[in-house]
């Protein structure tokens, strides 16, 4: 267990719990009338998550507004009346019908945690015509707090992100009380509920115990994930305060990141027995012509072992004739190495664009330019690799494509350290915070695809997202990576980090001093792995074996390899550069 600090006529299952056939597909059984509605104007990552959970448990969702212009205002503040009006229109065929039960939920920040027959069973226990979800905080009009009935839990206030009731009753309420598209839907439903006459007429209730609906905001301390039934049910959510197991989870208000964290595990996404059950099982069909990819390499820092970095770029198995090359180098120290790489390799790519150190182009502008070029060239994917990211796995790009995500990054870690290219959580100021599962993921004790709030250094972006990140690297008060991550979070694009395979590692450039002769020689502590690969002789370890035969050219002299010829050459160059050899005199 992990405690968190953090349309008509659709049918659903009645008699038997929906069974998973092992492929996250639900086998449907005896139907009953229950209609589930939601509103979404575009297929965001949040909507796709919602639909996945609906399919998993057997909900057939009717989506209202898809492809239409959203007229409900900016949902970061008040608004959402458009949702009410879309639902009113959809319910008109049920006028006077008080036998059919309908459920409405938001979609972008909601997921199902259990099957519809459990929802129906819990709803009927309320002895109510309409049940609204409840939350801890009152929004948007706090002055209404005294008007709410006294409750035995902290879930006292109405939340409009989920409700269930009889279709005819709900339509009657909506038709008698009009609302403008730009008005606030939560305030609208709140005032309806606080109207005592209406509340008693329709026996309106709030789900004070989160029996059906769990709103996360200000309630993360009440929740824990349980894996006691992982083999058969996967990871499920418990409310420790009310003792309930909610069936609809809503990341209301500022709790979107908490929902993203939970979604990595819930709805049979990951558990310690079955692993990543939400990871793609059907491979992506990659055949000629392969997707067109722009590979953008960025060297914004003086970086040790850049030669090895370029070797690994050359070794990537993706067809180079389906790649466009973009290289940005901001460091004069690396000019020669970059020019050599371009001279020897650029001809293999469809095209290449270079921004040299002498151009004095700011990093953020270069990153925005690369995105713009990708759009102009109509690429299918945008693949960024920073000079700190060593892709030891030649199949990295192919594997990332198989993740089938719109934004995915290979997990890269500084060897033997906890420093990686992703953050598991954010602080209240929007900077790094360690999630409960961060170390387990970094140490590969849990493998899968993880929805996280920040990634850097290397990532693959699908063309559906590329147009959304035009100019995303230049937000005020943020470095380029922070700026991009915030832009993606604000536009509802999920960032996934992938550790299903081992992809490579990160270089530590913090102490790399290019004023030194052969500065990599001094990196034996900060970048021990790369230092050893370059400078320790590959046969050195053989000399340490118990049965090793060590050559002795003369008595008491043992001859075995320790370092590479390159080490010897560079060490001599360091001493020659120092230029203060001993004269050989004892003075």
Secondary structure in CASP SS format (residue, H / E / C, confidence):
PFRMAT SS
TARGET T0000
AUTHOR 0000-0000-0000
METHOD secondary structure of the structure
MODEL  1
X C 1.00
X E 1.00
X E 1.00
X C 1.00
X C 1.00
X C 1.00
X C 1.00
X C 1.00
X C 1.00
X C 1.00
X E 1.00
X E 1.00
X E 1.00
X C 1.00
X C 1.00
X C 1.00
X C 1.00
X C 1.00
X E 1.00
X E 1.00
X C 1.00
X C 1.00
X C 1.00
X C 1.00
X C 1.00
X E 1.00
X E 1.00
X C 1.00
X C 1.00
X C 1.00
X E 1.00
X E 1.00
X E 1.00
X E 1.00
X E 1.00
X E 1.00
X E 1.00
X E 1.00
X E 1.00
X C 1.00
X C 1.00
X C 1.00
X C 1.00
X C 1.00
X H 1.00
X H 1.00
X H 1.00
X H 1.00
X H 1.00
X H 1.00
X H 1.00
X H 1.00
X H 1.00
X H 1.00
X H 1.00
X H 1.00
X H 1.00
X C 1.00
X C 1.00
X C 1.00
X E 1.00
X E 1.00
X E 1.00
X E 1.00
X C 1.00
X C 1.00
X C 1.00
X C 1.00
X C 1.00
X C 1.00
X C 1.00
X C 1.00
X C 1.00
X C 1.00
X C 1.00
X C 1.00
X C 1.00
X C 1.00
X C 1.00
X E 1.00
X H 1.00
X H 1.00
X H 1.00
X H 1.00
X H 1.00
X H 1.00
X H 1.00
X H 1.00
X H 1.00
X H 1.00
X H 1.00
X H 1.00
X H 1.00
X H 1.00
X C 1.00
X C 1.00
X C 1.00
X C 1.00
X C 1.00
X C 1.00
X E 1.00
X E 1.00
X E 1.00
X E 1.00
X E 1.00
X C 1.00
X C 1.00
X C 1.00
X C 1.00
X E 1.00
X E 1.00
X E 1.00
X C 1.00
X C 1.00
X C 1.00
X H 1.00
X H 1.00
X H 1.00
X H 1.00
X H 1.00
X H 1.00
X H 1.00
X H 1.00
X H 1.00
X H 1.00
X C 1.00
X C 1.00
X C 1.00
X C 1.00
X E 1.00
X E 1.00
X E 1.00
X E 1.00
X E 1.00
X E 1.00
X C 1.00
X C 1.00
X C 1.00
X C 1.00
X C 1.00
X C 1.00
X H 1.00
X H 1.00
X H 1.00
X H 1.00
X H 1.00
X H 1.00
X C 1.00
X C 1.00
X C 1.00
X C 1.00
X C 1.00
X C 1.00
X C 1.00
X C 1.00
X C 1.00
X E 1.00
X E 1.00
X E 1.00
X E 1.00
X E 1.00
X E 1.00
X E 1.00
X E 1.00
X E 1.00
X E 1.00
X H 1.00
X H 1.00
X H 1.00
X H 1.00
X H 1.00
X H 1.00
X H 1.00
X H 1.00
X H 1.00
X H 1.00
X C 1.00
X C 1.00
X C 1.00
X C 1.00
X C 1.00
X C 1.00
X C 1.00
X E 1.00
X H 1.00
X H 1.00
X H 1.00
X H 1.00
X H 1.00
X H 1.00
X H 1.00
X H 1.00
X H 1.00
X H 1.00
X C 1.00
X H 1.00
X H 1.00
X H 1.00
X H 1.00
X H 1.00
X H 1.00
X C 1.00
X C 1.00
X E 1.00
X E 1.00
X E 1.00
X E 1.00
X C 1.00
X C 1.00
X C 1.00
X C 1.00
X C 1.00
X E 1.00
X E 1.00
X E 1.00
X C 1.00
X C 1.00
X C 1.00
X C 1.00
X H 1.00
X H 1.00
X H 1.00
X E 1.00
X E 1.00
X E 1.00
X E 1.00
X C 1.00
X C 1.00
X C 1.00
X H 1.00
X H 1.00
X H 1.00
X H 1.00
X C 1.00
X C 1.00
X E 1.00
X E 1.00
X E 1.00
X E 1.00
X C 1.00
X C 1.00
X C 1.00
X C 1.00
X C 1.00
X C 1.00
X C 1.00
X C 1.00
X E 1.00
X E 1.00
X E 1.00
X C 1.00
X C 1.00
X C 1.00
X C 1.00
X C 1.00
X H 1.00
X H 1.00
X H 1.00
X H 1.00
X H 1.00
X H 1.00
X H 1.00
X H 1.00
X C 1.00
X C 1.00
X C 1.00
X C 1.00
X C 1.00
X C 1.00
X E 1.00
X E 1.00
X C 1.00
X C 1.00
X C 1.00
X E 1.00
X E 1.00
X C 1.00
X C 1.00
X C 1.00
X C 1.00
X C 1.00
X C 1.00
X C 1.00
X C 1.00
X C 1.00
X C 1.00
X C 1.00
X C 1.00
X C 1.00
X C 1.00
X C 1.00
X C 1.00
X E 1.00
X E 1.00
X E 1.00
X E 1.00
X E 1.00
X E 1.00
X E 1.00
X C 1.00
X C 1.00
X C 1.00
X C 1.00
X C 1.00
X C 1.00
X H 1.00
X H 1.00
X H 1.00
X H 1.00
X H 1.00
X H 1.00
X H 1.00
X H 1.00
X H 1.00
X C 1.00
X C 1.00
X C 1.00
X C 1.00
X C 1.00
X H 1.00
X H 1.00
X H 1.00
X E 1.00
X E 1.00
X E 1.00
X E 1.00
X E 1.00
X E 1.00
X E 1.00
X C 1.00
X C 1.00
X H 1.00
X H 1.00
X H 1.00
X H 1.00
X H 1.00
X H 1.00
X H 1.00
X H 1.00
X H 1.00
X H 1.00
X H 1.00
X H 1.00
X H 1.00
X H 1.00
X H 1.00
X H 1.00
X H 1.00
X C 1.00
X C 1.00
X E 1.00
X E 1.00
X E 1.00
X E 1.00
X E 1.00
X C 1.00
X H 1.00
X H 1.00
X H 1.00
X C 1.00
X C 1.00
X C 1.00
X H 1.00
X H 1.00
X H 1.00
X H 1.00
X H 1.00
X H 1.00
X H 1.00
X H 1.00
X H 1.00
X H 1.00
X H 1.00
X H 1.00
X H 1.00
X H 1.00
X C 1.00
X C 1.00
X C 1.00
X C 1.00
X E 1.00
X E 1.00
X E 1.00
X E 1.00
X E 1.00
X E 1.00
X C 1.00
X C 1.00
X E 1.00
X E 1.00
X C 1.00
X C 1.00
X C 1.00
X C 1.00
X C 1.00
X H 1.00
X H 1.00
X H 1.00
X H 1.00
X H 1.00
X H 1.00
X H 1.00
X C 1.00
X C 1.00
X C 1.00
X C 1.00
X E 1.00
X E 1.00
X E 1.00
X E 1.00
X C 1.00
X C 1.00
X E 1.00
X C 1.00
X C 1.00
X C 1.00
X C 1.00
X C 1.00
X C 1.00
X E 1.00
X C 1.00
X E 1.00
X E 1.00
X C 1.00
X E 1.00
X E 1.00
X C 1.00
X C 1.00
X C 1.00
X C 1.00
X C 1.00
X E 1.00
X E 1.00
X C 1.00
X C 1.00
X C 1.00
X C 1.00
X H 1.00
X H 1.00
X H 1.00
X H 1.00
X H 1.00
X C 1.00
X C 1.00
X C 1.00
X C 1.00
X C 1.00
X C 1.00
X E 1.00
X E 1.00
X E 1.00
X E 1.00
X C 1.00
X E 1.00
X E 1.00
X C 1.00
X C 1.00
X E 1.00
X E 1.00
X E 1.00
X E 1.00
X E 1.00
X H 1.00
X H 1.00
X H 1.00
X H 1.00
X H 1.00
X H 1.00
X H 1.00
X C 1.00
X C 1.00
X C 1.00
X C 1.00
X C 1.00
X C 1.00
X C 1.00
X C 1.00
X C 1.00
X C 1.00
X H 1.00
X H 1.00
X H 1.00
X H 1.00
X H 1.00
X H 1.00
X H 1.00
X H 1.00
X H 1.00
X H 1.00
X H 1.00
X C 1.00
X C 1.00
X C 1.00
X C 1.00
X E 1.00
X E 1.00
X E 1.00
X E 1.00
X C 1.00
X C 1.00
X C 1.00
X C 1.00
X C 1.00
X C 1.00
X E 1.00
X E 1.00
X C 1.00
X C 1.00
X C 1.00
X C 1.00
X C 1.00
X C 1.00
X C 1.00
X C 1.00
X C 1.00
X C 1.00
X C 1.00
X C 1.00
X H 1.00
X H 1.00
X H 1.00
X H 1.00
X C 1.00
X C 1.00
X C 1.00
X C 1.00
X C 1.00
X H 1.00
X H 1.00
X H 1.00
X H 1.00
X H 1.00
X H 1.00
X H 1.00
X H 1.00
X E 1.00
X C 1.00
X C 1.00
X C 1.00
X H 1.00
X H 1.00
X H 1.00
X H 1.00
X H 1.00
X C 1.00
X C 1.00
X C 1.00
X C 1.00
X C 1.00
X C 1.00
X E 1.00
X E 1.00
X E 1.00
X E 1.00
X C 1.00
X C 1.00
X E 1.00
X E 1.00
X E 1.00
X C 1.00
X C 1.00
X C 1.00
X E 1.00
X C 1.00
X H 1.00
X H 1.00
X H 1.00
X H 1.00
X H 1.00
X H 1.00
X H 1.00
X H 1.00
X H 1.00
X H 1.00
X H 1.00
X H 1.00
X H 1.00
X H 1.00
X C 1.00
X C 1.00
X C 1.00
X C 1.00
X C 1.00
X C 1.00
X C 1.00
X C 1.00
X C 1.00
END
